[in-house]
Amino acid sequence: MNDDNGLYASYVVNTARFTEISLMNQYDRILILNRNDQARLSEYIPIKKLQVMPTSVPESLIPNCKPTASAEKLVFMGSQEHHPNMDGVQWFSEEMLDQAVRQSGLELYVTGKWKDIFRHQHPRINFTGFVDNIGDVLQGGILIAPIRLGGGGIRIKILQAMACGVPVIATSLITNGMEGIVHGENIFIADTVEEFIAAITTLATNNNIYTTVSKNGMVLIEKYYGDKAAIKIKEKIFEELLSE
């Protein structure tokens, strides 16, 4: 019975993949989020049709905050309803928070909706609940994204933080395929407790590195993820299609 279920599941997946690829091949251009997806799809679709267009961050979604000269807090954005968020906050709280506070002097603020029982289990965390202006929480912060579960997705919260000059520390799971990121230059990538603690300590105790990563993050957003960058990509696609 299990073998039959496995064969049927494979059939369904393969059929869906074949159908999706067949449909995509009917289009002149396909917009994809990163070069990793481009490489995977190029096995089935002519690469000329595959146009990388990173998720753009409209000005209306950029939090109202200004870059600061030093770190004042740690911030996590997300609600408990999304299981990878709960796993990430729990992992950070249980294995990193005490050491991070000792070495950096920074407290952790978590936005979004979290159940009372979870909040009581993690008294060292400052749960803000829903905030009218996320910039008030982000400003002067270090955004942490200790996400270990799930797929790549569109990491709009990382982009929002970088757009307003907040340095980001995130796992390779959710930074994989992002255009233009350079570890230690415009973001810190960390997958272990030791790497997270080291990145937090560096940003919290070295104001030059904090401000450099902050500025480089904003430059990255403007170059790859801002409205103007998205417009340029679309104009290029339209010009190519018209010439063809």
C-alpha positions, 0 to 999 in steps of 0.5 A, a space after each residue: 500500500 505504501 509503495 502504491 501511494 509513493 508511486 501515485 505521489 511521484 506520478 502526481 508530482 511529475 505530471 504537475 511538473 510537466 504541465 507547468 514546464 509545458 505552459 511556461 514554454 508557451 510564453 516569450 519571457 518568464 520572470 523569476 526571482 533569482 539565478 538559482 531558479 534560472 539555473 534550475 529552469 534552464 534545464 527545461 526552458 531556453 535560458 533566453 526566456 528566463 529573466 531574473 527580476 528580484 522582488 522589488 520593495 516599493 517605497 510605500 513598503 519601506 519603513 519610516 526610520 533613519 539609519 543610526 550610528 550604533 546598534 540599540 536592539 535586536 529585532 525579529 519580525 513575524 508572527 507565531 502563525 507561521 511555523 518557521 517563525 516560531 521555530 526560529 524564535 524558539 531556537 534563538 531564545 533557548 540557545 542564543 539569547 542569554 549569551 547574545 545579551 551578555 556579549 552585546 547588551 542588546 535586548 530582543 524585540 519580537 513583533 506580530 501575534 504570539 500566544 500567551 503561553 509562548 510569551 510566558 515561556 520566553 520572558 526575556 523577549 520583549 513582545 511588541 504585538 502589532 505596531 502601527 509603524 514598524 520603523 519605530 521598532 526597526 530603527 537602531 536595530 539589528 534584524 535577526 532571521 534565524 529561520 531553519 525551516 521552509 523554502 526560499 520564499 520572498 524575504 520582504 522583511 529582510 529587504 524592508 530592514 535593509 532599505 531603512 538602514 538596519 543590518 541583517 543577520 540571516 540564515 543561508 536558507 533564506 538568503 540563498 539566491 538573493 542578488 548582490 548579497 555579500 557576507 560581512 559587507 551588506 549582510 551577515 549570514 549565520 547558520 550556527 549558534 556560534 555564527 549568530 553570536 559572533 555576528 551580533 557581537 561584531 555589529 553591537 560592539 563595532 560602530 564602524 562595521 554597523 554603519 558600513 553594513 547599514 549603508 551597503 544594505 541601502 545601496 544593495 536595495 537601490 541597485 537590485 530591489 528598488 522601484 527604479 531597478 525593477 523598472 529598468 528590468 521591465 523596460 529591457 524586457 519590453 525592448 527585447 520583445 519589441 525588437 523580436 
